[in-house]
Amino acid sequence: MADTVKLITPIDGSVYAERPIATDKAVDAAVEAAKLAQTDWAQTSIEERGRLCLAALDALLAMNDEIVPEIAWQMGRPVRYGGEKGGVEERTRYMVRIAEQALAPVVENDRPGFRRYIKHVPLGVVMVIAPWNYPYLTAVNTIIPALMAGNAVILKHAAQTLLVGERFAQAFERAGLPKGVFQNIVLSHAQTEKLLGSGRIDHVNFTGSVAGGRAIEKAAAGTFMTLGLELGGKDPAYVLPDVNLDHAVANLVDGAFFNSGQCCCGIERIYVHENVYDRFIDGFIDLTKQYVVGNPLDAETTMGPMAQTRFADLVREQKAEALRKGAKAHVNMRVAKDIAGSPYLAPEVLTGVDHQMSVMREESFGPIVGIMKVRNDEEALALMNDSQYGLTASLWTTDTDHAAKIGDRIETGTVFMNRCDYIDPALVWTGVKETGKGGAMSAIGYGNLTRPKSYHLREAI
C-alpha cells in the first residue's frame, strides 16, 4: 500500500499536493475521538451548534481568495467562476435556520395521563466520502446537517481534492468546534472499506460512481449502518413548443457545459419538440462555440481541463462511437492540447443520435451533449425514462400545470421547470434507480441523519 496520496493537477500534470495516508492506529484514534466527542456534542443545544457551524462558514468564506485558485489547480475549474462560496453559504444558512423546527420532537397529545413523543436522536458517527467535482458543495450537503443534528463527522475527501478536507478542518478549528466533532482524514480505498465494515461508523454518505456505491454497500454489509448514496446520472431536458427559446438555450448550454460538464445534475441529453428543433439547435451551437478552453488560472478561460485524462478520453470514445453510428458533430472546435491522453477537451454538440449510442445512455460527465428531435410529450417521456439513472430532469415550457403533470411521470428525484443544474436546500436532494438512495437537504435530510426514539410516559397514578 502506498504511504501517500498524490494530487496530480490537470493543468500541467505535475504533483500539486501530496499527503500521507493515515496509519491504522491514527484511524482508530480518529474514530474513538469522534465517539467520545459526539456524546457531549449531542447534549449541546441546537442554537449553540448553529452558532459554531455559522462561525465555520464565515471562516471558510474568509479563505475564498485562496480556495478559488486551489480548486483550479486541483480539478480544473476556471478561477473566473469564484469557487463555490455562494452555494455553500446558501445551503449552510438554510440548514442551520430550519434545524430547530426539523429536529423538534413529534408530540402526541390525544391521550390524557400520558406524555408521548418521538425525538430525533443523532445517529452517532457520520462518515462523508466526498467527490472532487464540486468538492465543497457536495461535502457541505451532509457535513452541516449532520453536525446540526448532533452527530460527529469524519470526512474522507477525494484524492483529486485533498486540500478541501483540510480547508474544512481549518474552518471548524477557527470556529472553535470541540475537538473530535469534525475530523478530516486521508484514507486508502482498503482502509475505507475496512472502516465501513468495522461497525464503528453509524452512517455513510457517498457521492460518486455507481461502482463506488456498490463497493460502499458491500463494505457496509451486515453492519446495519444507514447509507446515503448519490451515484451516476444522465439527466435529460425536454424543450416543449411553447418554450422561451432564448432562455432555454442560454440555460441548457450552461447546464451542459459548466464545470466542463462534470456536474452530478448536469444536462447530458436533450429532447426538443419538432416545432422548435431547428431554431433551438442553431442557438445552442452558436452559444457553445463561444466557450474559451484553456488554463483555468487565466481570467478569459470559460472551460478548463477535465479533472483527469481518463475522463476526457471516455468522452472522446463516446463521441467517436456516436460518429461511427451516424451522429453528426456540430462544434468541432480546435483548441490547444485537445488530443487523446490530455484532460483538455473542447465542448461538443451531437445530433443524429439515438439510444443505441453510449453518449445517450451511459454517463459522460464531460462537455458533450446529444440532442434528439421528438414529436410529442409521449415520445419525450419514453426517452427520458429510458435510462438506468434518475437524479433530475428539466422541462422548458411556459405552462406550469402541464410541466407538473409531465413531471409526475418522469422517473427522477427532482423535476425542474425552466432551470437546471441546481440544488434547492429547501427540497430533498435524492435519486432513483442506479442514481442511489437516501436524500440530503431539507427537513427530510435531517430525518436521514437521525433515528426516531419514542417516549411513552405514563404519568403517576
VENMOKA-V621948 format. One record per backbone hydrogen bond with DSSP energy under -0.5 kcal/mol. CO is the residue of the C=O (numbers start at 1). NH is the residue of the N-H. E is the energy in kcal/mol with one decimal. If there is no record, write none. Layout:
BEGIN
CO_NH_E, CO_NH_E
END
This chain:
BEGIN
3_21_-2.8, 5_19_-2.2, 6_8_-0.8, 7_9_-0.7, 7_16_-2.9, 7_17_-1.1, 9_13_-1.8, 14_9_-2.4, 14_16_-0.8, 17_7_-3.4, 19_5_-2.9, 23_27_-2.2, 24_28_-2.3, 25_29_-2.1, 26_30_-2.3, 27_31_-2.2, 28_32_-2.3, 29_33_-2.5, 30_34_-2.2, 31_35_-2.5, 32_36_-2.3, 33_37_-2.6, 34_38_-2.4, 35_39_-1.1, 36_40_-0.8, 37_41_-2.4, 38_42_-2.6, 39_43_-0.5, 40_43_-0.9, 40_44_-0.6, 41_44_-1.2, 45_49_-2.4, 46_50_-2.6, 47_51_-2.0, 48_52_-2.2, 49_53_-2.5, 50_54_-2.6, 51_55_-1.8, 52_56_-2.1, 53_57_-2.2, 54_58_-2.4, 55_59_-2.1, 56_60_-2.4, 57_61_-2.8, 58_62_-1.9, 59_63_-0.7, 60_63_-0.9, 61_64_-1.5, 63_66_-1.6, 63_67_-2.3, 64_68_-2.6, 65_69_-0.6, 66_70_-1.3, 67_71_-2.5, 68_72_-1.7, 69_73_-2.5, 70_74_-2.5, 71_75_-3.0, 71_76_-0.9, 71_77_-0.6, 72_76_-1.3, 78_81_-1.4, 79_82_-2.0, 82_85_-0.6, 84_88_-2.3, 85_89_-2.5, 86_90_-2.4, 87_91_-2.5, 88_92_-2.2, 89_93_-2.6, 90_94_-2.0, 91_95_-2.4, 92_96_-2.3, 93_97_-2.3, 94_98_-2.1, 95_99_-0.6, 96_99_-0.7, 98_102_-3.0, 99_103_-2.5, 101_104_-1.0, 103_120_-0.6, 105_107_-0.7, 106_118_-2.2, 107_109_-0.5, 108_116_-0.8, 111_114_-1.4, 113_459_-2.7, 114_116_-0.6, 115_457_-3.1, 116_108_-2.6, 117_455_-3.0, 118_106_-2.5, 119_121_-0.8, 119_453_-2.2, 121_451_-2.9, 124_126_-0.6, 124_152_-2.5, 125_202_-2.2, 125_203_-1.3, 126_154_-2.6, 127_129_-0.6, 127_205_-2.7, 128_130_-0.7, 128_156_-3.1, 129_207_-1.7, 130_158_-0.8, 132_135_-0.8, 134_138_-2.5, 136_140_-2.6, 137_141_-1.5, 139_142_-1.2, 139_143_-2.5, 140_144_-1.3, 140_145_-0.5, 141_441_-0.6, 142_146_-2.5, 143_147_-2.2, 144_148_-2.9, 145_149_-1.8, 146_151_-2.4, 147_150_-1.7, 152_126_-3.1, 153_183_-2.1, 154_128_-2.6, 155_157_-0.5, 155_185_-2.6, 156_130_-1.4, 158_161_-1.3, 159_162_-1.0, 161_164_-1.4, 161_165_-0.7, 162_166_-0.9, 163_167_-1.8, 164_168_-2.2, 165_169_-2.2, 166_170_-2.5, 167_171_-2.4, 168_172_-2.4, 169_173_-2.1, 170_174_-2.6, 171_175_-1.7, 172_176_-0.8, 172_177_-2.3, 173_176_-0.9, 178_181_-1.8, 181_153_-3.2, 183_155_-3.2, 185_187_-0.6, 186_22_-2.8, 188_192_-2.3, 189_193_-2.6, 190_194_-2.3, 191_195_-2.7, 192_196_-2.5, 193_197_-1.9, 195_198_-1.1, 195_200_-0.6, 196_199_-0.6, 202_226_-1.9, 203_127_-3.1, 204_206_-0.5, 204_228_-2.4, 205_129_-3.1, 206_230_-2.5, 209_213_-2.2, 210_214_-2.3, 211_215_-2.0, 212_216_-2.0, 213_217_-2.4, 214_218_-2.5, 215_219_-2.4, 216_220_-2.1, 217_221_-0.7, 218_221_-0.7, 220_223_-2.2, 220_224_-0.5, 226_204_-1.8, 228_206_-3.0, 229_231_-0.6, 229_437_-1.3, 230_208_-2.2, 235_268_-2.5, 235_269_-1.3, 236_394_-2.1, 237_271_-3.0, 238_240_-0.7, 238_396_-2.3, 239_273_-2.6, 240_243_-1.4, 243_245_-1.1, 244_248_-2.4, 245_249_-2.8, 246_250_-2.3, 247_251_-2.3, 248_252_-2.6, 249_253_-2.4, 250_254_-1.6, 251_255_-2.5, 252_256_-1.7, 253_257_-2.1, 254_258_-2.5, 255_267_-1.8, 257_260_-1.3, 258_261_-1.3, 259_262_-1.9, 261_263_-1.6, 263_266_-1.4, 265_421_-0.7, 266_235_-0.5, 266_268_-0.5, 268_370_-1.1, 269_237_-1.5, 270_372_-2.8, 271_239_-2.9, 272_374_-2.5, 273_276_-1.8, 273_277_-0.9, 276_280_-2.4, 277_281_-2.9, 278_282_-2.3, 279_283_-2.2, 280_284_-2.8, 281_285_-2.6, 282_286_-2.2, 283_287_-2.1, 284_288_-2.1, 285_289_-2.0, 287_290_-1.5, 288_291_-1.7, 291_293_-0.6, 292_302_-2.3, 292_303_-2.0, 295_298_-1.9, 296_79_-2.9, 298_301_-1.2, 303_294_-2.0, 308_311_-0.7, 308_312_-1.4, 309_313_-2.5, 310_314_-1.6, 311_315_-1.5, 312_316_-2.2, 313_317_-2.2, 314_318_-2.4, 315_319_-2.6, 316_320_-2.6, 317_321_-2.5, 318_322_-2.3, 319_323_-2.5, 320_324_-2.1, 321_325_-1.5, 322_327_-2.8, 323_326_-1.3, 328_351_-2.1, 333_335_-0.7, 335_338_-1.6, 337_339_-2.1, 339_342_-1.6, 343_306_-3.1, 348_369_-1.6, 349_330_-2.2, 350_371_-2.6, 351_328_-2.9, 354_357_-1.7, 357_360_-1.7, 358_361_-1.0, 358_362_-2.9, 366_368_-2.2, 367_348_-1.8, 369_350_-2.6, 370_270_-2.4, 371_353_-0.5, 372_272_-2.9, 374_274_-2.3, 376_380_-2.0, 377_381_-3.1, 378_382_-2.2, 379_383_-1.9, 380_384_-2.8, 381_385_-2.3, 383_386_-0.7, 385_387_-2.1, 388_434_-2.8, 390_432_-2.4, 391_413_-0.7, 391_414_-1.4, 392_236_-0.6, 393_416_-3.1, 394_238_-2.4, 395_397_-0.6, 395_418_-2.7, 396_240_-2.2, 398_400_-0.8, 399_403_-2.2, 400_404_-2.3, 401_405_-1.9, 402_406_-2.4, 403_407_-2.9, 404_408_-1.6, 406_409_-1.7, 407_410_-1.2, 410_412_-1.4, 414_393_-1.7, 414_416_-0.5, 416_395_-2.2, 422_424_-0.5, 423_425_-0.7, 424_427_-2.2, 425_442_-1.7, 428_430_-0.7, 429_440_-2.1, 432_435_-1.9, 433_436_-1.5, 434_232_-0.7, 435_231_-3.7, 437_229_-2.4, 440_429_-3.4, 441_445_-1.6, 442_446_-1.1, 443_447_-1.6, 444_448_-1.5, 446_449_-1.1, 447_450_-0.7, 449_123_-1.1, 451_121_-2.9, 453_119_-3.1, 455_117_-2.0, 455_457_-0.5, 456_458_-0.7, 457_115_-3.2, 457_459_-0.6
END
